[in-house]
């Protein structure tokens, strides 16, 4: 049975100079999995050919990898297993406490279960995180991660074994700001990939390309990961957070407001029920899914603000639900929108463009889309944002707030630039969010009658025991064909 053994590392936390928190060294875990070939094939890499395919298809063009120092290592094309890192905070209990879970995953994993495809590195209560001149909790954790991979980097020069290399960072904008020191989305220069100003971030035709990293280290960054280990061009603008939890929610909420408050003849509740029935019929026909119910509070910022004078509409739903709502609205809106009304046609186009983006992303089967598909995705996104811009200005002139555009639209275009080199399906955070949900359930059971630090210790023991059992079950199964 593969044994996952955690250690304690000292980090600064609030109300204490330093404290010990549990830490699973990612390189040690990788080596432990490597000693069990069947488990390793499932979680990390099926065979050397997969590694070679990655470096040929992605490593030859991706801005973060073109000049990566791993290419100086002998036979890296068949040895360097690409990893991504995911992190984010999640609410744990009714006391409004949340915890940040940091995990890694192999891009070559053949696992579909989020609890196995992700491997925990560490967890820390967000209210104990400190960022000051006296110490930085997350930066201290990153320091331990950097040292682990740098040690591995030196060792792999003296042997011919497979080794892990951390290439990409994933998460939402808030995580990037608090944990990787990227600019905040509402700052004067909000982008971590280009120098665009806040005043010009909605100029969608002139978004600078994500730069090719020359790998001159150490870089000028406050984040230890970005200083030495991971390229800033390896910070991935996440499809799920930017689109499904970003502009799609604004588009869906605004469309529902136009339909149910302005176009359809019945009362608001009746209109919402009718639209929901039509969407459910669409999901049945297309084997999709979405929301189970809909209320006024799920769309409007304030149910009393029925004319949207004070706040923008936004659909309050999960990412996958929002994706389903967009697809359904793109279909059913045709029967409610007028062909000779410019606003209505801009809404129909926006919904169609957004749905088409998801369909194109879902259709990518290789490491990256073809040039034709990548070009079409970029063009579709620009058209979508131009339509939403027209709608936003039109409703503003009438005194309504609708079809809000945020920094996530600009960030999404950078994501599409990187998608030319690596499919967004391979880095989006759906599995990471599902994984954190499982970690949340386990940690919640460990908090009863325990302090925050002792609950983390208990959580890590429970986690490593549970993972060992899961991995033992893989060993008990017939191995997959090579």
C-alpha positions in Angstrom: 0.0 0.0 0.0 1.5 3.4 -1.0 2.0 5.3 2.3 1.6 9.1 2.2 3.6 10.6 5.1 3.1 14.2 6.0 5.5 16.4 7.9 5.1 19.7 9.8 6.4 23.0 8.5 6.6 26.2 10.4 4.8 29.2 8.9 3.8 32.6 10.3 0.2 32.9 11.3 -2.0 35.5 13.0 -1.7 35.8 16.8 1.5 33.7 16.8 5.0 34.3 15.6 5.1 30.9 13.9 3.2 27.7 14.0 3.5 24.2 12.6 1.0 23.1 10.0 0.9 19.7 8.2 2.6 19.5 4.8 2.7 16.8 2.2 5.9 17.2 0.2 4.7 16.9 -3.5 8.0 15.4 -4.7 8.1 12.8 -1.9 4.5 11.9 -2.7 5.4 11.6 -6.4 8.3 9.3 -5.5 6.0 7.2 -3.2 3.5 6.8 -6.0 6.3 5.9 -8.4 7.2 2.9 -6.3 3.7 1.4 -7.2 3.6 1.3 -11.0 -0.1 0.6 -11.3 -1.0 3.5 -9.0 1.5 5.8 -10.8 0.0 5.0 -14.2 -3.5 6.0 -12.9 -2.5 9.1 -11.0 0.5 10.5 -12.8 1.5 9.0 -16.1 0.5 6.1 -18.3 3.7 5.8 -20.2 6.7 7.7 -21.6 4.9 8.3 -24.8 2.3 10.6 -23.1 5.2 12.7 -21.7 6.8 13.0 -25.2 3.4 14.0 -26.7 3.0 16.7 -24.1 6.4 18.3 -24.7 6.0 18.0 -28.5 2.5 19.5 -28.7 2.6 22.0 -25.8 6.2 22.5 -24.8 7.3 23.5 -28.3 5.1 26.7 -28.3 3.6 27.6 -24.9 4.9 31.0 -23.7 5.7 29.5 -20.3 7.6 26.5 -21.7 9.4 27.6 -24.8 12.6 28.4 -22.9 11.9 26.4 -19.8 15.2 25.3 -18.0 13.9 21.7 -17.8 14.8 21.4 -21.5 18.5 21.4 -20.5 18.0 18.1 -18.7 18.9 15.0 -20.6 15.9 13.2 -22.1 13.5 15.5 -20.5 11.0 14.8 -23.3 10.4 11.3 -21.9 11.0 12.0 -18.2 9.5 15.3 -17.1 5.9 14.8 -15.9 4.0 18.1 -16.1 2.0 19.2 -13.0 -0.4 22.0 -12.3 -1.1 23.5 -8.9 -4.5 24.5 -7.6 -5.5 26.5 -4.6 -8.5 28.4 -3.2 -10.4 29.0 0.0 -13.8 27.3 0.8 -16.2 28.0 3.7 -16.1 25.2 6.2 -18.8 25.7 8.9 -21.5 28.0 10.2 -19.0 30.1 12.1 -18.0 31.7 8.8 -14.6 30.1 8.9 -12.9 29.1 5.6 -9.9 27.1 4.8 -7.5 27.3 1.8 -6.6 23.9 0.3 -3.5 23.7 -1.9 -3.1 20.6 -4.2 -1.3 19.4 -7.3 -2.3 17.2 -10.2 -0.6 15.6 -13.1 -1.7 16.7 -16.6 -1.1 13.1 -17.7 -3.4 11.5 -15.1 -6.0 9.0 -16.4 -8.1 9.4 -13.3 -11.5 11.0 -13.5 -12.2 11.1 -9.7 -11.3 14.5 -8.3 -10.3 13.0 -4.9 -7.6 11.0 -6.7 -6.5 13.2 -9.5 -5.6 16.0 -7.0 -3.1 15.4 -4.2 -3.0 17.7 -1.2 0.0 19.7 -0.3 -1.3 21.7 2.6 -4.3 23.4 4.2 -4.4 26.6 6.2 -7.3 28.5 7.8 -7.8 31.7 5.9 -8.4 33.8 9.1 -4.9 32.7 10.3 -3.2 33.8 7.1 -1.0 36.8 7.6 0.5 39.1 5.0 2.9 41.6 6.5 6.5 42.7 6.6 6.9 40.3 9.6 5.8 37.3 7.7 3.6 35.8 4.9 1.8 32.6 5.5 1.2 31.4 2.0 4.6 32.7 0.7 6.2 30.6 3.4 4.3 27.5 2.2 5.4 28.3 -1.4 9.0 28.5 -0.1 8.8 24.8 1.0 7.2 23.9 -2.3 10.0 25.6 -4.2 12.7 23.9 -2.2 11.1 20.5 -2.8 11.1 21.0 -6.6 14.5 22.6 -6.7 15.9 19.6 -4.8 14.2 17.3 -7.3 15.6 19.3 -10.2 19.1 18.8 -9.1 18.6 15.1 -8.4 17.2 14.4 -11.8 20.4 15.6 -13.4 22.2 12.5 -11.9 19.7 9.8 -12.8 17.3 8.7 -15.6 14.1 8.5 -13.5 10.9 10.2 -14.2 10.5 13.4 -12.3 7.8 16.0 -11.6 7.9 19.6 -12.9 5.5 22.2 -11.8 4.4 24.2 -14.9 1.0 25.9 -14.3 -0.9 27.7 -11.6 -4.7 27.6 -11.5 -7.3 29.3 -9.3 -9.6 32.4 -9.4 -8.6 36.0 -9.5 -8.9 36.5 -5.7 -6.6 33.6 -5.1 -4.1 34.9 -7.6 -4.1 38.3 -5.8 -3.8 37.0 -2.2 -1.5 34.0 -2.8 0.6 34.9 -5.9 0.7 38.7 -5.6 -0.9 39.3 -9.0 -2.6 42.7 -9.4 -6.1 43.1 -8.0 -8.9 43.1 -10.6 -10.0 46.6 -9.7 -6.5 48.2 -9.5 -5.3 50.8 -12.0 -3.3 48.2 -13.9 -5.3 45.0 -13.1 -3.8 42.4 -15.4 -1.1 39.9 -14.5 -0.4 39.1 -18.2 -0.2 42.6 -19.8 0.2 46.2 -18.8 -3.2 47.4 -19.8 -4.8 50.1 -17.7 -8.2 49.9 -16.1 -9.5 52.5 -18.5 -8.6 50.5 -21.6 -9.3 46.9 -20.4 -12.5 46.8 -22.5 -10.7 47.4 -25.8 -11.1 43.8 -26.9 -9.5 44.1 -30.3 -6.2 45.2 -28.8 -5.4 42.7 -26.1 -1.6 42.1 -25.9 -0.4 38.6 -26.2 0.8 36.7 -23.2 4.6 37.2 -23.4 7.1 34.4 -24.0 9.1 34.0 -20.8 12.9 34.2 -21.4 13.4 32.5 -18.0 15.8 35.1 -16.6 15.7 34.2 -12.9 15.2 35.2 -10.2 12.3 37.3 -11.4 11.1 40.5 -9.7 8.1 39.0 -7.9 7.0 38.8 -4.2 5.7 35.3 -4.8 8.4 32.6 -4.4 6.8 30.3 -6.9 6.9 33.0 -9.7 10.4 34.1 -8.7 12.1 30.8 -9.5 9.8 27.9 -10.2 6.8 28.7 -12.4 6.6 31.2 -15.2 4.2 34.1 -14.9 3.0 33.0 -18.3 2.0 29.7 -16.6 -0.7 31.5 -14.6 -3.9 30.2 -16.2 -7.0 32.5 -16.6 -9.5 29.9 -15.6 -12.4 29.1 -18.0 -14.8 28.2 -15.2 -14.3 31.3 -13.0 -13.9 33.8 -15.9 -16.8 32.5 -18.0 -19.3 30.4 -16.1 -18.9 32.2 -12.9 -18.1 35.5 -14.6 -19.6 37.1 -17.6 -22.0 34.2 -18.3 -23.7 34.9 -15.0 -24.1 38.6 -16.0 -25.4 37.6 -19.4 -27.9 35.0 -18.0 -29.2 37.3 -15.3 -29.7 40.2 -17.6 -31.4 38.0 -20.2 -33.8 36.6 -17.6 -34.6 40.2 -16.4 -35.3 41.3 -20.0 -37.5 38.3 -20.6 -39.4 38.0 -17.4 -39.7 41.7 -16.4 -39.9 43.4 -19.7 -41.1 41.1 -22.6 -43.3 38.2 -21.4 -46.9 39.2 -20.8 -47.6 37.5 -17.4 -46.5 38.3 -13.9 -42.9 37.9 -13.0 -43.3 34.7 -11.0 -45.4 33.2 -13.8 -42.9 34.2 -16.4 -40.0 32.8 -14.4 -41.8 29.5 -14.1 -42.6 29.3 -17.8 -39.0 30.1 -18.8 -37.8 27.4 -16.3 -40.1 24.8 -17.8 -38.9 25.6 -21.3 -35.3 25.4 -20.2 -35.9 22.0 -18.5 -37.5 20.8 -21.7 -34.4 21.8 -23.5 -32.1 20.0 -21.0 -34.2 16.8 -21.4 -33.9 16.9 -25.1 -30.2 17.6 -25.1 -29.2 15.5 -22.1 -28.0 18.6 -20.3 -28.5 20.0 -16.8 -29.1 23.4 -15.2 -31.0 24.9 -12.3 -33.9 23.1 -10.6 -35.7 26.3 -9.6 -35.6 30.0 -10.2 -36.6 33.0 -8.1 -36.4 36.7 -8.4 -33.5 36.8 -5.9 -31.5 34.5 -8.1 -31.4 37.1 -10.8 -31.7 40.6 -9.4 -29.2 42.3 -7.1 -32.2 43.6 -5.1 -35.7 42.1 -5.6 -37.2 45.6 -5.0 -35.0 47.1 -7.7 -37.2 45.7 -10.6 -35.9 48.3 -13.0 -32.3 47.6 -12.3 -31.5 51.2 -11.3 -29.1 50.3 -8.5 -27.5 47.0 -9.3 -26.7 44.7 -12.2 -28.6 41.4 -12.7 -26.5 38.3 -12.1 -27.6 34.7 -12.1 -26.8 33.2 -8.7 -26.0 29.6 -9.7 -23.1 27.1 -9.8 -20.7 27.1 -12.7 -22.1 24.0 -14.5 -25.7 25.2 -13.9 -24.9 28.6 -15.5 -23.4 26.9 -18.5 -26.6 24.9 -18.9 -28.7 28.0 -18.5 -26.8 29.8 -21.3 -27.3 26.9 -23.7 -31.0 26.7 -22.9 -31.6 30.5 -23.2 -29.7 30.6 -26.5 -32.3 28.1 -27.8 -35.6 29.2 -26.3 -35.0 33.0 -26.6 -35.6 32.8 -30.4 -39.3 32.4 -29.8 -39.5 35.4 -27.5 -37.2 38.0 -29.1 -38.3 40.2 -32.0 -36.4 40.0 -35.2 -36.7 43.7 -35.9 -35.6 44.8 -32.4 -31.8 45.6 -32.3 -31.5 45.0 -28.5 -33.3 41.7 -28.8 -31.0 40.6 -31.6 -27.9 41.6 -29.7 -29.1 39.4 -26.8 -29.7 36.5 -29.1 -26.2 36.9 -30.6 -24.6 37.1 -27.2 -26.2 33.9 -26.0 -25.3 32.1 -29.2 -21.7 33.2 -29.1 -21.4 32.2 -25.4 -22.9 28.8 -26.1 -20.7 28.3 -29.1 -17.6 29.0 -27.0 -18.5 26.2 -24.6 -19.3 23.8 -27.5 -15.9 24.5 -29.1 -14.0 24.0 -25.9 -15.9 20.8 -25.1 -15.0 19.5 -28.6 -11.2 19.8 -28.1 -9.9 16.2 -27.9 -6.2 16.8 -28.3 -3.6 18.7 -26.3 -4.7 21.9 -28.0 -7.3 23.0 -30.6 -6.5 23.3 -34.2 -5.5 26.8 -35.4 -8.9 27.1 -37.1 -10.8 26.4 -33.9 -8.5 28.6 -31.8 -9.0 31.5 -34.2 -12.8 30.9 -34.2 -12.9 30.9 -30.4 -11.0 34.2 -30.1 -13.2 35.8 -32.8 -16.4 34.5 -31.1 -15.3 35.9 -27.7 -14.6 39.3 -29.2 -18.0 39.4 -31.0 -19.7 38.3 -27.7 -18.1 41.1 -25.7 -18.8 43.7 -28.4 -22.5 42.6 -28.3 -22.6 42.9 -24.5 -20.9 46.3 -24.8 -23.6 47.5 -27.1 -26.3 46.2 -24.8 -24.7 47.7 -21.7 -24.5 51.1 -23.3 -28.1 50.9 -24.7 -29.6 50.1 -21.3 -27.5 52.7 -19.5 -28.9 55.3 -21.8 -32.4 54.2 -20.6 -31.3 54.3 -17.0 -31.0 50.5 -16.5 -28.0 48.5 -15.3 -27.7 45.3 -17.4 -25.2 43.1 -19.2 -22.3 44.1 -17.0 -18.8 43.8 -18.3 -16.0 43.2 -15.8 -12.2 42.5 -15.9 -13.0 38.8 -16.3 -13.8 39.5 -20.0 -10.2 40.8 -20.6 -8.8 37.9 -18.5 -10.7 35.4 -20.5 -9.1 36.6 -23.7 -5.7 36.0 -22.3 -7.0 32.5 -21.5 -7.9 32.0 -25.1 -4.5 33.1 -26.1 -3.0 30.4 -23.9 -5.6 27.9 -25.2 -3.9 28.0 -28.6 -1.1 26.0 -26.9 -3.0 24.0 -24.2 -6.7 23.0 -24.1 -8.6 24.9 -21.4 -10.2 21.6 -20.5 -6.9 20.4 -19.1 -6.4 23.3 -16.7 -9.9 24.5 -15.8 -10.8 24.2 -12.1 -13.9 22.1 -12.1 -12.0 19.1 -10.7 -10.2 21.4 -8.2 -13.4 22.8 -6.9 -14.9 19.3 -6.6 -11.8 18.2 -4.7 -12.0 21.1 -2.3 -15.6 20.2 -1.6 -14.5 16.7 -0.5 -11.7 18.2 1.7 -14.2 20.5 3.2 -16.4 17.6 4.3 -13.5 15.8 5.9 -12.1 18.9 7.7 -15.6 19.8 9.0 -15.7 16.5 10.8 -12.3 17.2 12.3 -13.2 20.6 13.8 -15.5 19.4 16.6 -14.0 20.3 20.0 -10.6 21.1 18.4 -8.7 24.3 17.9 -8.0 25.4 14.3 -4.4 24.0 14.4 -5.2 20.7 16.0 -8.1 20.2 13.6 -5.6 20.6 10.7 -3.4 17.9 12.2 -6.4 15.6 12.6 -7.5 16.4 9.0 -4.2 15.5 7.5 -4.0 12.2 9.4 -7.5 11.3 8.2 -6.7 12.5 4.6 -3.5 10.4 4.3 -5.3 7.3 5.7 -8.2 7.8 3.3 -5.8 8.3 0.3 -3.8 5.2 1.3 -7.0 3.1 1.3 -8.1 4.6 -2.1 -4.7 3.8 -3.6 -4.8 0.3 -2.2 -8.1 -0.3 -4.0 -6.4 0.7 -7.3 -3.7 -1.9 -6.6 -6.4 -4.5 -6.1 -7.9 -3.9 -9.5 -6.6 -5.3 -12.8 -4.2 -2.9 -14.4 -5.2 -0.9 -17.4 -3.7 -1.9 -20.8 -0.6 0.0 -21.7 
